[in-house]
């Protein structure tokens, strides 16, 4: 029989991190049809982790966009292989 319990903050974050690993593994095994659903699951966990860090989805997007502006994104299919 399954039991529910409220997690303390450390357990909650660790469980979310484990869930993120699980969802990424599922995405890596997904085909073209199921990949978008797996990406949505990854986003759901990422949003929960961000909230755990005090960041809402809009703030997370702002951080992502800023980093893409500064470092470039992946839209142009260019791969960096050098050192930082």
Secondary structure by P-SEA (a helix, b strand, c coil): cbbbbbbcaaaaaaaaaaaaaaaaaaaaaccccaaaaaaaaaaaaaaaaaaaacccaaaaaaaaaaaaaacccccccccccccc
